[in-house]
Amino acid sequence: MAVPASALTITRESEDATRALRLAFLGIFCFGFIVAPMAISAALTARKEIGRDATVGGLGKANAALLIAPAVLIMSLVGMVARIKGALP
């Protein structure tokens, strides 16, 4: 049985994917150790939503957030440790 073409088109974009990407970029500039886990959580939620419903788009945004947010988290934690140890001003 064939699936109609209208069922395969993206009708809306995942709000969680957009939120995840925004949070990931926000984490680059401020409070990365707080914002990055929120971005990771939102991106994983978006990927689940996109996997359940083929008419929801935003997989690229969710994947980008999953690449950026962990890097931001690691860098912010390394920076905090360096500041505590006195390596950075």
C-alpha positions in Angstrom: 0.0 0.0 0.0 1.4 3.4 -1.0 1.7 6.3 1.3 0.3 9.5 -0.1 2.8 12.2 -0.8 1.1 14.7 1.5 1.8 12.4 4.4 5.6 12.6 3.8 5.8 16.4 3.7 7.0 18.4 6.7 4.1 20.4 8.0 5.7 22.0 11.0 9.1 22.3 12.7 9.8 21.0 16.2 9.7 23.8 18.7 12.1 21.8 20.9 14.7 21.6 18.2 14.6 25.4 17.8 14.8 25.9 21.5 17.7 23.4 21.8 19.7 25.2 19.2 19.1 28.6 20.8 20.1 27.3 24.2 23.2 25.7 22.7 24.3 29.0 21.2 23.4 30.9 24.4 25.6 28.6 26.3 28.6 29.7 24.3 28.3 33.2 25.7 27.0 32.7 29.2 26.3 30.1 31.8 27.3 27.2 29.6 27.3 24.7 32.6 23.6 25.5 33.2 22.3 26.1 29.7 24.1 23.3 27.8 22.3 20.4 29.7 19.0 22.1 29.0 19.9 22.2 25.3 20.9 18.5 25.3 17.6 17.6 26.9 15.5 19.7 24.5 17.4 18.2 21.5 16.8 14.7 22.7 13.1 15.4 23.2 13.0 17.0 19.7 14.6 13.9 18.1 12.0 11.6 19.8 9.2 13.9 18.6 10.6 13.9 15.0 11.1 10.1 15.1 7.5 9.6 16.1 5.9 11.9 13.5 7.2 12.1 10.0 5.5 15.4 9.4 7.7 17.2 12.0 10.9 18.8 10.8 13.9 20.2 12.6 16.2 17.2 12.8 19.2 19.2 11.6 18.7 21.7 14.3 18.4 19.0 17.0 21.5 17.3 15.7 23.4 20.6 15.6 22.4 21.3 19.2 23.6 17.8 20.2 27.0 18.6 18.7 27.4 22.1 20.1 25.9 21.7 23.6 28.3 18.9 24.9 31.3 20.9 23.6 30.0 24.0 25.4 29.4 22.0 28.6 32.9 20.5 28.5 34.6 23.9 27.8 32.7 25.7 30.5 33.5 23.1 33.1 37.2 23.1 32.1 37.1 26.9 32.4 35.5 26.7 35.8 38.1 24.3 37.0 40.9 26.4 35.6 39.6 29.5 37.4 39.3 27.6 40.7 42.8 26.3 40.4 44.1 29.8 39.6 45.3 29.2 36.0 43.0 31.9 34.6 42.3 35.4 35.9 
